[in-house]
Amino acid sequence: MTLTHILELSLCLLIIFFIKVKNGTVKFFNESKGFGFITEDGSNQEYFVHISGLIDEVRQGDAVEFELKEGRKGMNAVSVRVV
């Protein structure tokens, strides 16, 4: 594999990563119940988040980055990290 191919592949992976990862704000999170909602920046779309989808502990108002995964009732925020 040439250096050009490696650079092209790296660029493609970075584009995929940045398209997948979304940014938002924790609208609400109830630790005792283990769920909450995140509002996506720009679109104001709200996504359900379960405690199992958290990487970091979150609180209301935290800026976060996350990915989306199809859940039983729609899209869920997963791999949620505080930024």
C-alpha positions in Angstrom: 0.0 0.0 0.0 1.4 3.4 -1.0 1.5 6.5 1.2 -1.2 8.0 -1.1 -3.5 5.1 -0.4 -2.9 5.3 3.3 -3.7 9.0 3.3 -6.9 8.5 1.3 -8.0 5.8 3.6 -7.2 8.0 6.7 -9.2 10.9 5.2 -12.2 8.6 4.5 -12.2 7.3 8.1 -12.0 10.8 9.5 -15.0 11.9 7.3 -17.0 8.9 8.5 -16.2 9.7 12.1 -17.2 13.3 11.9 -20.4 12.6 10.0 -21.4 10.0 12.6 -20.5 12.0 15.7 -23.1 14.6 16.7 -22.9 17.4 19.2 -25.6 18.5 21.6 -26.6 19.5 25.1 -28.1 17.3 27.9 -31.7 18.6 28.2 -32.5 16.4 31.2 -31.0 13.3 32.9 -32.4 11.5 35.9 -29.7 9.4 37.5 -32.0 7.4 39.7 -34.2 6.4 36.7 -31.2 6.0 34.4 -32.4 8.0 31.4 -32.7 11.4 29.9 -32.7 13.4 26.6 -30.1 15.2 24.5 -30.9 18.1 22.2 -28.8 18.0 19.0 -27.0 21.3 18.1 -28.3 22.9 15.0 -31.4 20.8 14.5 -32.9 20.9 18.0 -33.9 17.3 17.5 -34.2 15.4 20.8 -32.8 12.0 21.4 -33.4 9.5 24.3 -30.3 8.4 26.2 -30.1 5.5 28.6 -27.5 5.3 31.2 -26.0 2.3 29.4 -25.2 4.7 26.5 -23.0 6.9 28.6 -19.2 7.0 28.5 -19.0 9.9 30.9 -21.3 11.0 33.7 -23.7 13.7 32.5 -25.7 16.5 34.0 -28.3 18.8 32.7 -26.7 21.5 30.5 -23.5 19.5 29.7 -22.2 19.9 26.2 -21.8 16.4 24.7 -20.9 14.4 21.6 -22.7 11.3 20.7 -23.6 8.8 18.1 -27.1 7.5 17.1 -28.3 4.0 17.2 -31.8 2.6 16.3 -33.7 1.7 19.5 -37.1 0.2 20.0 -38.9 3.5 19.9 -36.6 5.5 17.6 -33.1 6.8 17.5 -31.1 6.7 20.8 -28.0 8.6 21.7 -25.1 6.3 22.5 -21.4 6.6 23.2 -22.2 9.9 25.0 -19.1 11.9 26.0 -18.8 15.3 27.8 -16.9 17.8 25.7 
